Amino acid sequence: MIGYSLGAAGTAGFGTVPGLLLAIYLTNTLGVGAGIASLVVLIPKLWDVFFLPFVGTLSDRYVARHGHRARYLIYGALGMLICFPLMFAVPAGTGSTVAAWWVLLIFLLAASAYAFFQVPYIALAAEITDSPPERTTLMSWRVGIQVLAILVFGIGAPVIVNAFPQANTGYLVMGLIVGALIALGMLGCWASVRRLHRYVATATAGTHSIVQQFRTAWQARPFRLLLSAFILQALGAGAVLAAAPYFSQQVLGVDNFGIVFGVLLVPAVLVMPLWAYLGHRIGKRRGYLLASICFIIGLICSLAAQVLPLAVALALITITSIGYAGMQMFPLAMLPDTISEQAEETGVQRAGAFTGVWTAGETAAFAIGPAIVLLLLAVTGYISTTAGQTVIQPASAVTGVILAFSVLPVVLVALSLPLILRYPLREEIPA
């Protein structure tokens, strides 16, 4: 379980650092306008919406011929090792237009490399074991390592950037270190699973087009409801992640936004065993619902952060962290159940195709969330700067930051609750 879960350290790095730093890197270091920056962070992820299912099909065909999909993991690891540092390697003095194109193209390549790891990685969870309790345990390990890695990357990346007087140098060093750590996590997972022969299901090679893959997956009602809920929540979580640095600086008055990010994640690490326990006692669906409500309550509390003492505001934000832990664990534990249910009904196992569609939805959501944040900032008058410049943001921009960090995610996660309630699969709950 630990070997498989090492992959989550790699996925956490790519899922966290660009979402946390890329927007503010573009607007506050490279001088790219918030509107243009929104397109830079959005386009590569929208490309992945179509590319990820393609990788899923390739992965299924490969495992049908060779009995495993581990080779795809190493493709993604090596691609990330090269591409991730280059995203943050724009030379000082580069014009904002050239800088925007640089980040866009490299981010596109990095996202494609990530797809070659992420799709088969998620698919493996449905193939390693067919026991729902074991999947819950497997996902609790995975999400526990993932949240811990998010914490390390979320706090460590800003610390590295701020350790250098020149922002461009700080971002470059951070990119090199984080890129290496991402690749190490992915390679560790590959080394652990490449000789694993305990597969309980084998994918069936398919020839379906990407459109057909989306249609097939969408027709599976449990998968459709779970994916829809997860996408709405990923939109909200992506918005919180992207808005956190701005919220820290403009609302809380804390320049080292790694502190706020730590408050968002440290409690998540601590409560992960509790969510795993609750999942076994009350069921994954109920646990997922409870975690989502907790997340909403925490964000509502953050609306008062501007008028509260800093310590109190940070304490209230921890409620969001507690809910976030469960929101990460439960849908990933429920996903293999939906894949197995579809395989039992149709007699065809296409874990790669389903997880390709899942990851496409996740990727698009985590891209659109930050893009919406940047658009809100652009609309509300946020002033972009280059490295070394300091400006006072207008009150409208501060309002935009509050909307992005609190109101928008609350609405999105609230919309997911009816979908969770309608999720049809039930597991046996101990008496």
MODAKA-V560676 format. One record per pair of residues at least 4 apart in sequence whose ideal C-beta (glycine too) atoms are under 6 Angstrom apart, sorted by the first residue. I is the first residue (numbers start at 0). J is the second residue. D is the distance in Angstrom with one decimal. If there is no record, write none. Layout:
i=I j=J d=D
i=I j=J d=D
//
This chain:
i=0 j=4 d=6.0
i=0 j=137 d=5.6
i=0 j=140 d=4.6
i=2 j=191 d=2.6
i=3 j=192 d=6.0
i=4 j=140 d=4.6
i=4 j=141 d=4.4
i=4 j=144 d=4.4
i=5 j=184 d=5.3
i=5 j=187 d=3.8
i=5 j=188 d=4.6
i=6 j=120 d=4.9
i=6 j=185 d=5.9
i=6 j=188 d=3.3
i=7 j=11 d=5.8
i=7 j=141 d=4.7
i=7 j=144 d=4.8
i=7 j=145 d=3.7
i=8 j=144 d=5.8
i=8 j=148 d=4.1
i=8 j=184 d=3.4
i=9 j=181 d=4.6
i=9 j=184 d=3.4
i=9 j=185 d=3.8
i=10 j=14 d=5.7
i=10 j=117 d=6.0
i=11 j=15 d=5.6
i=11 j=145 d=4.8
i=11 j=148 d=3.7
i=11 j=149 d=4.6
i=12 j=16 d=5.9
i=12 j=152 d=5.0
i=12 j=177 d=5.6
i=12 j=180 d=6.0
i=12 j=181 d=4.0
i=13 j=113 d=5.3
i=13 j=181 d=5.8
i=15 j=19 d=5.7
i=15 j=149 d=4.9
i=15 j=152 d=4.7
i=15 j=153 d=5.4
i=16 j=20 d=5.6
i=16 j=152 d=5.5
i=16 j=156 d=5.0
i=16 j=177 d=5.4
i=17 j=21 d=4.3
i=18 j=240 d=4.4
i=18 j=241 d=5.7
i=18 j=369 d=5.9
i=19 j=153 d=6.0
i=19 j=240 d=5.8
i=20 j=24 d=5.3
i=21 j=40 d=5.7
i=22 j=36 d=5.9
i=22 j=241 d=5.3
i=22 j=369 d=5.6
i=22 j=373 d=5.7
i=23 j=27 d=5.0
i=23 j=244 d=4.8
i=24 j=28 d=5.1
i=24 j=170 d=5.9
i=25 j=29 d=5.3
i=25 j=31 d=4.2
i=25 j=36 d=4.0
i=26 j=33 d=5.6
i=26 j=36 d=5.4
i=26 j=383 d=4.3
i=27 j=384 d=5.4
i=28 j=166 d=4.7
i=28 j=386 d=4.6
i=29 j=98 d=4.2
i=30 j=95 d=4.5
i=30 j=383 d=5.8
i=30 j=385 d=4.0
i=31 j=35 d=5.3
i=31 j=36 d=4.8
i=31 j=95 d=4.9
i=31 j=99 d=4.9
i=32 j=383 d=5.4
i=33 j=373 d=4.8
i=33 j=376 d=4.6
i=33 j=377 d=3.9
i=33 j=381 d=5.4
i=33 j=383 d=6.0
i=34 j=377 d=4.3
i=35 j=99 d=5.5
i=36 j=373 d=5.2
i=37 j=41 d=5.9
i=37 j=370 d=4.3
i=37 j=373 d=3.7
i=37 j=374 d=5.1
i=38 j=42 d=5.8
i=39 j=99 d=5.5
i=39 j=102 d=5.5
i=39 j=103 d=4.8
i=40 j=369 d=5.1
i=40 j=370 d=5.7
i=41 j=366 d=5.2
i=41 j=370 d=4.0
i=43 j=106 d=4.5
i=43 j=107 d=4.2
i=43 j=110 d=4.3
i=44 j=362 d=5.1
i=44 j=363 d=5.7
i=44 j=366 d=2.8
i=46 j=50 d=5.8
i=47 j=51 d=5.1
i=47 j=110 d=5.1
i=47 j=114 d=5.8
i=47 j=362 d=4.5
i=48 j=359 d=4.6
i=48 j=363 d=4.8
i=50 j=114 d=5.6
i=51 j=114 d=5.0
i=51 j=118 d=5.9
i=51 j=355 d=4.8
i=51 j=358 d=4.8
i=51 j=359 d=4.0
i=52 j=209 d=4.8
i=52 j=212 d=4.7
i=52 j=355 d=4.0
i=52 j=356 d=5.5
i=52 j=359 d=5.7
i=53 j=209 d=6.0
i=54 j=114 d=4.8
i=54 j=115 d=5.9
i=54 j=118 d=4.6
i=54 j=355 d=5.9
i=55 j=118 d=5.0
i=55 j=351 d=4.2
i=55 j=352 d=4.6
i=55 j=355 d=2.3
i=56 j=352 d=5.9
i=58 j=68 d=4.9
i=58 j=71 d=5.6
i=58 j=118 d=5.7
i=58 j=119 d=4.6
i=58 j=351 d=3.8
i=59 j=202 d=4.0
i=59 j=205 d=6.0
i=59 j=349 d=5.6
i=59 j=351 d=3.8
i=59 j=352 d=5.7
i=60 j=204 d=4.6
i=61 j=65 d=5.9
i=61 j=68 d=5.9
i=62 j=67 d=5.9
i=62 j=68 d=4.5
i=62 j=202 d=4.6
i=63 j=202 d=5.5
i=63 j=204 d=3.7
i=68 j=119 d=4.0
i=69 j=189 d=5.8
i=69 j=192 d=5.3
i=69 j=193 d=4.0
i=71 j=115 d=5.2
i=71 j=119 d=4.4
i=72 j=116 d=5.4
i=72 j=189 d=4.1
i=73 j=189 d=5.0
i=74 j=115 d=4.3
i=75 j=112 d=5.4
i=75 j=115 d=3.9
i=75 j=116 d=2.6
i=76 j=182 d=4.9
i=76 j=185 d=3.6
i=76 j=186 d=4.9
i=78 j=82 d=5.8
i=78 j=112 d=2.5
i=79 j=83 d=5.2
i=79 j=112 d=5.2
i=79 j=181 d=5.1
i=79 j=182 d=5.4
i=80 j=178 d=5.8
i=80 j=182 d=3.9
i=82 j=105 d=5.9
i=82 j=108 d=4.8
i=82 j=109 d=3.8
i=82 j=112 d=5.6
i=83 j=109 d=5.6
i=83 j=178 d=3.5
i=84 j=88 d=5.9
i=84 j=174 d=3.9
i=84 j=175 d=4.7
i=84 j=178 d=4.4
i=85 j=105 d=4.6
i=86 j=102 d=6.0
i=86 j=105 d=4.8
i=86 j=106 d=5.6
i=86 j=109 d=6.0
i=87 j=170 d=4.2
i=87 j=171 d=5.9
i=87 j=174 d=3.6
i=88 j=171 d=5.3
i=89 j=93 d=5.2
i=89 j=98 d=4.8
i=89 j=101 d=5.2
i=91 j=167 d=4.2
i=93 j=97 d=5.2
i=93 j=98 d=4.7
i=102 j=106 d=5.7
i=113 j=117 d=5.6
i=114 j=118 d=5.9
i=116 j=120 d=5.7
i=116 j=185 d=5.3
i=117 j=358 d=5.2
i=118 j=354 d=5.6
i=118 j=355 d=4.9
i=118 j=358 d=5.5
i=121 j=354 d=4.1
i=122 j=350 d=4.1
i=122 j=351 d=4.7
i=122 j=354 d=4.4
i=123 j=127 d=5.7
i=124 j=335 d=5.0
i=125 j=335 d=4.1
i=125 j=338 d=4.4
i=125 j=350 d=4.4
i=126 j=198 d=4.8
i=126 j=200 d=5.0
i=126 j=350 d=5.9
i=128 j=133 d=4.3
i=129 j=199 d=4.4
i=131 j=336 d=5.8
i=131 j=426 d=4.8
i=134 j=332 d=5.6
i=134 j=335 d=4.9
i=135 j=278 d=5.2
i=135 j=332 d=4.7
i=138 j=142 d=5.7
i=138 j=328 d=5.7
i=138 j=331 d=4.8
i=138 j=332 d=3.8
i=139 j=143 d=5.9
i=139 j=275 d=3.8
i=142 j=327 d=5.0
i=142 j=328 d=4.1
i=143 j=271 d=4.6
i=146 j=267 d=4.8
i=146 j=268 d=5.2
i=147 j=268 d=5.3
i=149 j=153 d=5.5
i=149 j=264 d=5.6
i=150 j=264 d=4.2
i=150 j=268 d=5.9
i=151 j=155 d=5.3
i=152 j=156 d=5.5
i=153 j=260 d=4.1
i=153 j=264 d=5.8
i=154 j=257 d=4.4
i=154 j=261 d=4.8
i=156 j=173 d=5.3
i=156 j=177 d=5.9
i=157 j=161 d=6.0
i=157 j=256 d=5.9
i=157 j=257 d=3.8
i=158 j=257 d=5.6
i=159 j=172 d=5.9
i=159 j=173 d=4.2
i=160 j=169 d=3.9
i=160 j=170 d=5.7
i=160 j=173 d=5.1
i=163 j=168 d=4.6
i=163 j=169 d=3.6
i=166 j=386 d=3.9
i=173 j=177 d=5.8
i=174 j=178 d=5.8
i=189 j=193 d=5.7
i=200 j=348 d=4.7
i=202 j=348 d=5.3
i=202 j=349 d=5.9
i=202 j=350 d=5.7
i=202 j=351 d=5.6
i=203 j=347 d=4.9
i=203 j=348 d=5.6
i=205 j=349 d=6.0
i=207 j=211 d=3.9
i=207 j=212 d=5.3
i=212 j=352 d=4.9
i=212 j=356 d=6.0
i=213 j=217 d=6.0
i=213 j=356 d=5.9
i=216 j=222 d=5.7
i=216 j=353 d=5.4
i=216 j=356 d=4.3
i=217 j=223 d=5.3
i=219 j=341 d=4.7
i=221 j=337 d=4.4
i=221 j=340 d=5.9
i=221 j=423 d=5.6
i=221 j=424 d=5.0
i=222 j=226 d=5.9
i=222 j=337 d=4.2
i=224 j=418 d=5.1
i=224 j=421 d=5.6
i=224 j=422 d=5.0
i=225 j=333 d=5.7
i=225 j=337 d=5.8
i=226 j=357 d=6.0
i=226 j=360 d=5.4
i=227 j=418 d=5.2
i=228 j=415 d=4.1
i=228 j=418 d=4.0
i=228 j=419 d=5.1
i=229 j=233 d=6.0
i=229 j=330 d=4.6
i=230 j=360 d=4.7
i=230 j=364 d=4.7
i=231 j=411 d=5.0
i=231 j=414 d=5.2
i=231 j=415 d=4.1
i=232 j=326 d=5.7
i=232 j=412 d=5.4
i=232 j=415 d=5.2
i=233 j=237 d=5.9
i=233 j=361 d=5.4
i=233 j=364 d=3.5
i=233 j=365 d=5.3
i=234 j=364 d=4.6
i=234 j=367 d=6.0
i=234 j=368 d=4.7
i=234 j=411 d=4.9
i=235 j=408 d=3.5
i=235 j=411 d=3.8
i=235 j=412 d=4.7
i=237 j=365 d=4.1
i=237 j=368 d=2.5
i=237 j=369 d=5.5
i=238 j=242 d=5.8
i=238 j=368 d=4.2
i=238 j=372 d=5.3
i=238 j=403 d=5.7
i=238 j=407 d=5.2
i=238 j=408 d=5.1
i=239 j=408 d=5.2
i=241 j=369 d=3.5
i=241 j=372 d=4.4
i=242 j=246 d=5.3
i=242 j=372 d=5.0
i=242 j=403 d=4.0
i=242 j=404 d=4.0
i=243 j=259 d=5.6
i=243 j=260 d=5.7
i=244 j=256 d=4.1
i=245 j=249 d=5.5
i=245 j=400 d=4.6
i=246 j=250 d=5.0
i=246 j=400 d=5.5
i=246 j=404 d=4.3
i=247 j=251 d=5.3
i=247 j=253 d=4.7
i=247 j=256 d=3.7
i=247 j=259 d=4.1
i=248 j=254 d=5.9
i=249 j=392 d=5.8
i=249 j=397 d=5.0
i=249 j=400 d=5.0
i=250 j=304 d=5.8
i=250 j=305 d=5.2
i=253 j=258 d=5.6
i=261 j=265 d=5.4
i=262 j=313 d=4.8
i=262 j=316 d=5.2
i=263 j=320 d=5.0
i=266 j=270 d=6.0
i=266 j=317 d=4.5
i=266 j=320 d=4.0
i=266 j=321 d=5.4
i=267 j=320 d=4.7
i=267 j=323 d=5.4
i=267 j=324 d=3.8
i=270 j=321 d=5.2
i=270 j=324 d=5.3
i=271 j=324 d=5.2
i=274 j=324 d=5.6
i=274 j=325 d=4.3
i=274 j=328 d=5.5
i=277 j=281 d=5.6
i=277 j=286 d=4.8
i=278 j=283 d=5.1
i=278 j=286 d=4.6
i=281 j=285 d=4.4
i=281 j=286 d=5.9
i=282 j=426 d=5.9
i=282 j=428 d=5.2
i=283 j=329 d=5.1
i=283 j=332 d=5.5
i=283 j=333 d=5.2
i=284 j=422 d=5.3
i=286 j=325 d=6.0
i=286 j=329 d=5.4
i=287 j=329 d=3.7
i=287 j=419 d=5.6
i=288 j=419 d=5.0
i=290 j=322 d=4.9
i=290 j=325 d=2.5
i=290 j=326 d=4.9
i=291 j=326 d=5.9
i=291 j=412 d=5.7
i=293 j=321 d=5.5
i=293 j=322 d=3.3
i=294 j=319 d=5.7
i=294 j=322 d=3.0
i=294 j=323 d=5.8
i=294 j=326 d=5.8
i=294 j=412 d=5.8
i=295 j=409 d=5.5
i=295 j=412 d=5.4
i=296 j=318 d=5.6
i=297 j=318 d=3.3
i=297 j=319 d=3.0
i=297 j=322 d=5.9
i=298 j=319 d=5.6
i=298 j=405 d=5.0
i=298 j=408 d=5.5
i=298 j=409 d=4.9
i=300 j=315 d=4.0
i=301 j=316 d=5.6
i=301 j=405 d=5.0
i=302 j=405 d=5.0
i=303 j=307 d=5.4
i=304 j=312 d=3.9
i=307 j=311 d=4.5
i=307 j=312 d=4.5
i=325 j=329 d=5.7
i=336 j=424 d=5.5
i=338 j=350 d=5.3
i=338 j=353 d=5.2
i=342 j=348 d=4.4
i=349 j=353 d=6.0
i=350 j=354 d=5.9
i=354 j=358 d=5.9
i=358 j=362 d=5.9
i=363 j=367 d=6.0
i=372 j=403 d=4.3
i=375 j=399 d=4.6
i=375 j=402 d=5.9
i=375 j=403 d=4.9
i=376 j=381 d=3.7
i=376 j=399 d=5.2
i=379 j=395 d=4.5
i=379 j=396 d=5.0
i=379 j=399 d=3.1
i=380 j=393 d=4.9
i=380 j=395 d=4.8
i=380 j=396 d=5.0
i=381 j=396 d=4.2
i=382 j=390 d=4.9
i=384 j=388 d=3.9
i=384 j=390 d=5.7
i=392 j=396 d=4.2
i=401 j=405 d=5.8
i=402 j=406 d=4.7
i=402 j=407 d=5.9
i=403 j=407 d=5.7
//
